[in-house]
């Protein structure tokens, strides 16, 4: 994956954004305007394949320094390649940051695009779930699990 460079977000005029957002999501005009204003504050990064919106002050109750990465392919196709999401997280937030991807209650689902969200904690703050004996390496499963071939740079 190529390195990311800073970019800018091409938002429609505010009135058009608010009208379309209210129509599409059934939210209030005030909620749509808040979303517009938050998007204007995002840092935008692009590379050959992805656009990532970085919100360094998301509204959350878990950790005040959490970062929200909103990730989508530039060609708008679906993604869910763990290695690439891991690499994006490491490139934009750091190798030693941990991130969550949320699968919410159905009442909180918002599925409007092939876009994925990682909620990234600061370095040294660990999520109290997962494997705690990892080696920091990738490889083929010794139990015969199937894995796609490694790209150059995937193996440690």
PAVO-949932 format. One line per 3 residues: number of its first residue (from 1); their letters; for each residue x, y, z of C-alpha. Coordinates in steps of 0.02 Angstrom, whole numbers. Each point is the difference from the previous one (the first is absolute). Layout:
N
NUM	A	X Y Z  ... .
END
This chain:
156
1	XXX	0 0 0  67 172 -45  23 134 134 .
4	XXX	-140 121 36  3 185 -44  -112 138 68 .
7	XXX	-147 51 -106  -159 101 15  -181 -52 13 .
10	XXX	-115 49 -142  -163 37 92  -155 69 -87 .
13	XXX	-65 171 55  -66 -6 178  -184 23 -47 .
16	XXX	8 -141 -127  91 -113 125  -130 34 136 .
19	XXX	-149 -29 -116  71 -163 -68  52 -64 171 .
22	XXX	-172 35 76  -82 -88 -148  115 -152 2 .
25	XXX	14 -29 188  -156 78 76  102 106 119 .
28	XXX	-37 179 48  75 149 -92  101 41 157 .
31	XXX	73 -177 4  44 11 -186  84 168 26 .
34	XXX	102 -70 147  56 -143 -112  51 122 -137 .
37	XXX	100 105 124  86 -156 70  46 -60 -175 .
40	XXX	79 169 -37  119 -29 148  58 -173 -60 .
43	XXX	176 -25 -61  -5 -86 -169  133 -123 -60 .
46	XXX	7 -90 -167  112 -124 -86  -12 -105 -156 .
49	XXX	-146 -102 70  -82 82 152  -71 160 70 .
52	XXX	3 15 189  -89 135 99  86 25 167 .
55	XXX	-102 75 142  117 36 145  -141 56 115 .
58	XXX	-143 -122 -25  -143 5 122  33 -152 109 .
61	XXX	-9 -51 181  139 -131 -2  158 105 -10 .
64	XXX	23 187 -29  148 -25 -119  -86 -128 -112 .
67	XXX	14 27 -188  -135 -50 -126  59 -64 -170 .
70	XXX	-134 -7 -135  73 -106 -140  -63 -27 -177 .
73	XXX	73 -56 -163  18 136 -131  -91 -110 -127 .
76	XXX	-146 -15 125  9 -192 -1  -21 -102 159 .
79	XXX	151 -41 107  33 -103 150  179 -50 -10 .
82	XXX	64 -12 178  182 23 -50  -36 158 -96 .
85	XXX	-106 74 140  138 -44 124  128 84 -113 .
88	XXX	-107 157 -19  -20 10 190  188 -18 24 .
91	XXX	44 124 -137  -116 138 63  -2 -29 188 .
94	XXX	152 -105 43  56 -181 11  -36 -14 186 .
97	XXX	-177 69 -3  -147 -118 17  -164 27 -91 .
100	XXX	-178 -66 8  -123 -32 -141  -178 3 66 .
103	XXX	-140 -116 -52  -143 97 83  -172 -46 60 .
106	XXX	-122 1 -146  -80 157 72  166 93 -23 .
109	XXX	45 -63 -173  45 130 -132  49 -89 -161 .
112	XXX	0 127 -140  162 -36 -92  144 -123 -18 .
115	XXX	87 93 139  81 -71 155  36 78 169 .
118	XXX	142 -31 121  1 79 173  183 18 48 .
121	XXX	65 15 178  162 91 43  164 -97 6 .
124	XXX	14 -106 158  -188 -8 31  -50 -180 -30 .
127	XXX	-173 -70 -30  -32 -134 132  -50 -133 -128 .
130	XXX	95 -97 -132  163 -97 1  125 58 129 .
133	XXX	141 -116 -54  19 60 -179  172 -2 -78 .
136	XXX	-19 155 -108  22 -111 -152  -110 -65 -139 .
139	XXX	9 -172 -78  -94 -153 -55  -107 -89 129 .
142	XXX	80 -158 72  -175 -77 11  -27 1 -188 .
145	XXX	-104 158 -12  -3 79 -172  87 168 -24 .
148	XXX	22 101 -158  179 19 -60  101 134 85 .
151	XXX	45 159 -92  176 67 12  16 85 167 .
154	XXX	-139 -101 85  115 -124 82  105 50 149 .
END
